[in-house]
Amino acid sequence: MNGQLSEQPLAELIREISSKSLGGRLRLEHDRVKVVAYFDNGDFLYAASNVRTLRIREYLLKANLVSEKDLTQFNERVSDSDIVKVLCAQKLLTESAGEQVQTKQAADVLRLALLWTDGAWDFDSRSRLSGSVHLNIDANALLLEAGRRVPAKFASSRFPNSAELISPATTPPVHDNLMPAEVFLLSRLDRPASLRDLIAVSGTSEEETIAIIYSLLLAGLLEREHWKSAFGDQKPTPPPPEPAPEPPPPAREQTEVDRDEIESFLARIKNAQTYYEVLNVNWDAGAESLKKVYYQLARRYHPDRFRKKHAPLVPQLESAFARITQAYETLRDDKLRAHYNSKVAARRKAEQFIVSTSKASTPNSVDAAAGETSISKTERAAMQFKEGLAALELGEKNTALGLFASAASAVPNEARYRAFYGQLLAGNERTRRAAEAELQAAIKIEPNNSEYRLMLAELYRALGLKLRAKGEAARAVAADPNNRKARELLRALK
């Protein structure tokens, strides 16, 4: 069986192979780039490509798992899987490391081919993968990722009939990284609806909505009435169903959401101290209860609902909903939830530490006409800083870095924002000079803060500037003789 990728792209081929539990070899070619993928009983096993940077040699060398000398024994005709087998047999590579590098390689190969919207494909059910390679790759996650990256016009071309029914998946796979717009669309669909009606209630443009639907369909979170078949019917075809009656429009919310309710909601989210308060659930709330609450909030307060009627509030709603999503994703996962619960006490201690080492933040006076905007910016920065602390306690350094950066940019005269942003920048060798500027700015605002001077002293020591480190450590001790860490650092630098 063969065809063109413009008619059946790889993502749809993989979806059909999985749904029909097919096995065999799938070859693809696009502009002289070739990819081969193997399947068994619908499961993806392995993929390889003729692109040099996607060959196993490059991955092994990049990961420093073997040397170039170890690879000289293989000519270009030796397959990637055979190279790994031989290296493992020679004890030059562990089986675990070999599997990990092959998993990354195969996922990268699929990512490349999943974006092709033209080219040729050929499927041979008689050709099977030799050996027992079966990599642990989440194909559904790759399909979701690919659906998001496919050009919107191409996604739209996959839906010639606006009356086609779209339904919730009967047994949807678990996806932990859904975007707010995807969650919102899923929340609007609790029964089969036509594509036309789903677009009408989505809150986004037709092109954007179809792109989201296409991604969710590929990932198995939605089902459609008509997929174009590439492999024919592998099972007896049931008689065609009678035309379904036009479904009634999805039920509207109980009431329209007015500005007062939105502002009350935003105030509640802003003042919430824990993820449980964000979702307004008890500490022992189960997974089903969390899901119900999350979808209720998505239906009622998702920012896409208010882009026309309450546009000025949309940025605040986006920030609030991002916090809701983070709360839900943490609490629904037992491991993340247990970790979060264990960190709540530490979070409170951290906040107490900030209060004890920083001056109270006093907004500058502003003109009456500009007062609302300035206060809003100050409050938003305070919330971002608070969320940054929480993210830092959970080990999410990149998230914390972004939040601290936003807070420091919005209110540059708040010393603690600049200091904590600088301290995180100091953890990366490439951003240590920027860290120095942030910490110096914090000290300029609060010259007698020993903690900030200690941060700068530690940065200077990391940069190898011993004299500067010693000077800052001495100033930290002078500002606070009881600062034990500053005294220890000063002794170590002498």
Residue pairs with C-beta under 8 A, 6 or more apart in sequence:
1 122
1 123
1 230
1 231
1 232
2 120
2 121
2 122
2 123
3 120
3 121
3 230
4 118
4 119
4 120
4 121
5 28
5 30
5 116
5 117
5 118
5 119
5 120
5 121
6 117
6 118
6 119
7 228
7 230
8 121
8 228
8 230
9 114
9 116
9 117
9 150
9 154
10 28
10 110
10 113
10 114
10 116
10 121
10 146
11 114
11 143
11 146
11 147
11 150
11 218
12 158
12 218
12 227
12 228
12 230
13 26
13 121
13 123
13 230
14 37
14 44
14 139
14 143
15 143
15 218
15 220
15 227
16 22
16 227
16 229
16 230
16 231
17 26
17 39
17 42
17 231
18 42
18 43
18 44
18 139
19 42
20 42
20 231
20 234
20 235
21 41
21 42
21 234
22 39
22 41
22 42
22 123
22 125
22 231
22 234
23 39
23 40
23 41
23 42
23 125
23 128
24 38
24 39
24 123
24 124
24 125
24 126
24 127
24 128
25 36
25 37
25 38
25 123
25 124
25 127
25 128
25 129
26 36
26 37
26 38
26 39
26 121
26 122
26 123
27 34
27 35
27 36
27 121
27 122
27 123
27 124
28 34
28 35
28 36
28 37
28 113
28 116
28 119
28 120
28 121
28 122
29 35
29 119
29 120
29 121
30 113
30 116
30 118
30 119
30 120
31 119
33 49
33 50
33 51
33 112
34 49
34 50
35 47
35 48
35 49
35 109
35 112
35 113
36 47
36 48
36 49
37 44
37 45
37 46
37 47
37 109
37 110
37 113
38 44
38 45
38 46
38 47
38 128
38 129
38 133
39 45
40 128
40 129
40 134
43 134
44 110
44 135
44 137
44 139
45 129
45 133
45 134
45 135
46 81
46 102
46 106
46 129
46 133
46 134
46 135
47 106
47 109
47 110
47 113
48 54
48 55
48 56
48 79
48 80
48 81
48 105
48 106
48 109
49 55
49 109
49 112
49 113
51 112
52 58
54 105
54 108
54 109
54 112
55 80
56 80
56 81
56 83
56 84
56 101
56 102
56 105
57 71
57 74
57 80
57 83
59 101
59 104
59 105
60 66
60 71
60 83
60 87
60 93
60 101
61 68
61 71
63 97
63 101
65 93
65 97
65 101
66 87
66 92
66 93
70 87
70 92
71 83
73 86
74 83
74 86
78 86
80 102
80 105
81 102
81 129
81 130
81 131
81 133
84 93
84 98
84 101
84 102
85 131
87 93
87 98
88 94
88 95
88 98
99 135
99 136
102 133
102 135
103 135
103 136
103 137
106 135
106 137
107 137
107 142
110 137
110 139
110 142
111 142
111 145
111 146
114 142
114 143
114 145
114 146
114 149
115 146
115 149
115 150
117 150
117 151
117 154
123 230
123 231
140 173
140 175
140 219
140 220
141 175
141 177
141 219
143 218
143 219
143 220
144 175
144 215
144 216
144 218
144 219
144 221
146 218
147 155
147 211
147 214
147 215
147 216
147 217
147 218
147 219
148 179
148 211
148 215
150 211
150 214
150 215
152 207
152 208
152 210
152 211
153 207
155 210
155 211
155 214
155 215
156 206
156 207
156 210
156 211
158 214
159 195
159 210
159 213
159 214
161 195
161 226
162 194
162 195
162 196
162 199
163 194
163 195
163 196
164 194
164 195
164 224
164 225
164 226
165 192
165 193
165 194
165 195
165 224
165 225
165 244
165 247
166 189
166 192
166 193
166 194
166 195
166 198
166 213
166 217
166 222
166 223
166 224
166 225
167 189
167 191
167 192
167 193
167 222
167 223
167 224
167 225
168 186
168 189
168 190
168 191
168 222
168 223
169 220
169 221
169 222
169 223
170 223
172 220
172 221
173 219
173 220
173 221
175 219
175 221
176 329
176 333
178 186
180 298
180 302
180 303
180 318
180 321
180 322
180 325
181 204
181 208
181 212
181 304
182 212
182 215
182 216
182 221
183 294
183 295
183 298
183 325
184 202
184 203
184 298
184 299
184 302
184 304
185 198
185 202
185 209
185 212
185 213
185 216
186 216
186 221
186 222
186 295
187 295
187 298
187 299
187 302
188 198
188 201
188 202
188 250
188 299
189 198
189 222
189 250
190 250
191 247
191 250
192 244
192 247
193 247
193 250
194 246
194 247
195 210
195 213
197 247
197 249
197 250
198 209
198 213
199 206
199 209
199 210
200 249
201 249
201 250
202 208
202 209
202 212
202 304
203 302
203 304
203 305
203 307
204 212
204 304
213 222
216 222
217 223
217 224
253 299
253 300
257 300
257 301
257 305
257 306
259 310
259 313
262 301
262 306
262 310
262 313
262 317
263 313
265 301
265 320
266 313
266 316
266 317
266 320
268 280
269 278
269 320
269 323
269 324
270 320
270 379
270 383
271 277
272 278
272 323
274 344
275 326
275 327
275 330
275 331
275 340
276 282
276 283
276 285
276 327
276 331
278 323
278 324
278 327
279 285
279 290
279 293
279 294
279 297
279 324
279 327
279 328
279 331
280 293
281 289
281 290
281 293
281 331
283 341
285 293
285 331
287 332
290 328
290 331
290 332
291 332
294 324
294 328
297 321
297 324
298 321
301 317
301 320
301 321
302 317
302 321
303 314
303 317
303 318
303 321
306 313
306 314
306 317
307 314
316 380
319 380
319 383
323 387
329 336
330 336
330 337
330 340
330 394
331 337
331 340
339 394
340 394
343 393
343 394
346 393
347 389
347 390
347 393
350 389
350 392
350 393
351 386
351 389
354 389
354 416
357 416
357 449
357 450
357 451
358 415
358 416
358 446
358 449
359 415
359 446
361 378
361 382
361 411
361 414
361 416
363 374
363 375
363 378
364 374
364 413
366 374
366 375
377 410
377 411
378 410
378 411
380 410
381 406
381 407
381 410
381 411
381 414
381 417
382 407
384 403
384 404
384 406
384 407
384 410
385 403
385 404
385 407
385 416
385 417
385 420
387 403
388 399
388 400
388 401
388 402
388 403
388 404
388 407
388 420
389 400
389 420
391 397
391 399
391 400
391 403
392 400
392 424
397 424
397 427
400 424
401 421
401 424
401 425
404 417
404 420
404 421
404 424
405 421
407 414
407 417
407 421
408 414
408 417
408 418
408 421
408 438
411 417
412 418
412 441
413 445
414 445
415 441
415 442
415 443
415 445
415 446
415 449
415 452
416 442
418 438
418 439
418 441
418 442
418 445
419 438
419 439
419 442
419 449
419 451
419 452
419 455
421 438
422 434
422 435
422 436
422 437
422 438
422 439
422 441
422 442
422 455
422 456
422 459
423 435
423 439
423 455
424 435
425 431
425 432
425 434
425 435
425 438
426 432
426 435
426 439
426 455
426 458
426 459
426 462
432 459
432 462
432 463
435 459
436 456
436 459
436 460
436 463
439 452
439 455
439 456
439 459
440 456
442 449
442 452
443 449
443 452
443 453
443 456
446 452
447 479
448 479
449 479
450 476
450 477
450 479
450 480
450 483
450 486
451 476
451 483
453 472
453 473
453 475
453 476
453 479
453 486
454 472
454 473
454 476
454 483
454 485
454 486
454 489
456 472
457 468
457 469
457 470
457 471
457 472
457 473
457 476
457 486
457 489
458 469
458 489
459 469
460 466
460 468
460 469
460 472
461 469
461 489
461 493
466 493
469 489
469 493
470 490
470 493
470 494
473 486
473 489
473 490
473 493
474 490
476 483
476 486
476 489
476 490
477 483
477 486
477 487
477 490
480 486
481 487
